Every structure is written in structure tokens, then in C-alpha cells.
Amino acid sequence: MSVTVQPIPDSVRLRITGDVETMLSVPYEDDDRFLLGFSDGTLLVGSYDDRLNCNWTVAREGAGIVQFTSGGVRLDWRVEWATVSAYDANVAEPPLPQALPLFPTLDRWAA
């Protein structure tokens, strides 16, 4: 009831083992960062350095427990699917919602 994500050495591909068994190619744009999402709601941000070493951070916590291993990640939860995409700040860092008025009827009369 877990998955392990390991970068494949000297490539931009990820090996996922456990509940889901697959290999994913990491899409590239101008940024070296990418997003890795899981069915439990966990969203990870991965990045490659010049030597193709992979670094991980948690953008959004899901139901599972994330453990960082040497170069990889272990997610302890039942996972049905995993997907990878190019980094998008709108997904990883959503804007704050607009504040709602405390007293909408008073605001209407103030205008």
C-alpha cells in the first residue's frame, strides 16, 4: 500500500514501483522543475541539477505520508495513479482567494 519513486540515473525518467508500476518521462520547459501528482492528492515538485540529481519538495500534502529517501520519494498510501507534468506556478502555488465582505448588506449601503 505504497509507492516508491526513483529517478533513473543519467536520464530524465522516473521509475515508480509499488501499487503502481510504471516509468514516466519528465517533460522539460525552460525550468528544471516538474510536478508529480498522485491519486491521494499529494503533489510533489521535483527538480534536476546539472548532474541530473533529483531534489524533491512537497507542494501539497495529500492523504499519504511522504518520506524522502536517498534521491527518491516513498508515499505510504494506496495509490491508483501517478502523473507528471511540466512545472506551473499556478498549480504549485495557488493565489490567495479574494476576501469576502464581513457584512454584505452594510457594504451594499456604503456604495
C-alpha positions as CSV (number, residue, x, y, z in Angstrom):
1,M,0.0,0.0,0.0
2,S,2.7,2.4,-1.0
3,V,4.7,3.6,-4.0
4,T,8.4,4.5,-4.4
5,V,9.6,7.0,-6.9
6,Q,13.3,6.7,-8.0
7,P,14.9,8.8,-10.7
8,I,16.6,6.6,-13.3
9,P,20.4,7.6,-13.4
10,D,21.6,9.7,-16.2
11,S,18.2,10.3,-17.7
12,V,15.1,12.4,-17.1
13,R,12.8,9.5,-16.4
14,L,11.2,8.3,-13.1
15,R,10.6,4.7,-12.1
16,I,7.5,4.2,-9.9
17,T,7.1,0.9,-8.1
18,G,4.6,-0.4,-5.6
19,D,0.9,-0.1,-6.1
20,V,1.6,1.5,-9.5
21,E,4.4,0.0,-11.7
22,T,5.4,2.4,-14.4
23,M,8.1,4.6,-15.9
24,L,7.4,8.3,-16.6
25,S,9.3,10.7,-18.8
26,V,9.8,14.1,-17.2
27,P,8.7,16.9,-19.6
28,Y,11.0,19.9,-19.8
29,E,10.5,23.5,-20.5
30,D,12.7,26.5,-19.6
31,D,12.6,25.4,-15.9
32,D,14.3,22.4,-14.5
33,R,11.3,21.8,-12.2
34,F,8.4,19.4,-12.8
35,L,5.3,18.3,-10.9
36,L,4.4,14.8,-9.8
37,G,0.8,14.2,-8.7
38,F,-0.8,11.1,-7.1
39,S,-4.3,9.9,-6.7
40,D,-4.3,10.6,-2.9
41,G,-3.9,14.3,-3.5
42,T,-0.2,14.6,-3.0
43,L,1.6,17.0,-5.3
44,L,5.4,17.0,-5.4
45,V,7.8,19.4,-7.0
46,G,10.9,17.8,-8.4
47,S,14.0,19.4,-9.9
48,Y,17.1,18.3,-11.6
49,D,20.5,19.8,-11.1
50,D,23.3,19.9,-13.7
51,R,24.4,16.4,-12.8
52,L,20.8,15.1,-13.2
53,N,20.4,14.5,-9.4
54,C,16.8,14.9,-8.4
55,N,15.6,17.0,-5.5
56,W,12.1,16.9,-4.0
57,T,9.7,19.2,-2.1
58,V,6.1,18.8,-1.2
59,A,3.8,21.3,-2.8
60,R,0.5,19.9,-1.4
61,E,0.0,17.3,1.1
62,G,-2.4,14.5,0.3
63,A,-3.8,11.6,2.4
64,G,-0.5,9.7,2.3
65,I,2.7,10.1,4.3
66,V,5.7,11.3,2.2
67,Q,9.2,10.1,3.1
68,F,12.3,11.3,1.3
69,T,14.8,8.6,0.6
70,S,18.3,8.9,-1.0
71,G,17.3,10.6,-4.2
72,G,13.8,9.3,-4.2
73,V,10.4,9.5,-2.5
74,R,8.2,7.0,-0.8
75,L,4.5,7.6,-0.4
76,D,2.7,5.5,2.1
77,W,-0.9,5.3,1.0
78,R,-3.0,3.4,-1.5
79,V,-2.2,4.9,-4.9
80,E,-4.2,4.3,-8.0
81,W,-2.4,6.6,-10.5
82,A,0.5,8.9,-10.8
83,T,1.2,11.6,-13.4
84,V,4.0,14.0,-14.2
85,S,3.8,17.4,-15.9
86,A,5.9,20.5,-16.5
87,Y,6.1,22.9,-13.6
88,D,3.3,25.5,-13.4
89,A,3.4,28.1,-10.6
90,N,-0.4,28.4,-10.8
91,V,-0.8,24.7,-9.8
92,A,2.0,24.5,-7.2
93,E,1.4,28.0,-5.6
94,P,-2.2,28.9,-6.0
95,P,-3.2,32.5,-5.4
96,L,-5.0,33.5,-2.2
97,P,-8.7,33.6,-2.6
98,Q,-10.4,37.0,-2.6
99,A,-11.6,38.1,0.8
100,L,-15.3,38.0,1.3
101,P,-17.1,41.0,2.9
102,L,-17.9,40.6,6.6
103,F,-21.3,42.3,6.4
104,P,-22.5,42.2,2.8
105,T,-25.6,44.3,3.5
106,L,-23.6,47.1,5.0
107,D,-21.2,47.1,2.1
108,R,-24.2,47.5,-0.3
109,W,-25.4,50.6,1.6
110,A,-21.9,52.1,1.8
111,A,-21.6,52.3,-2.0
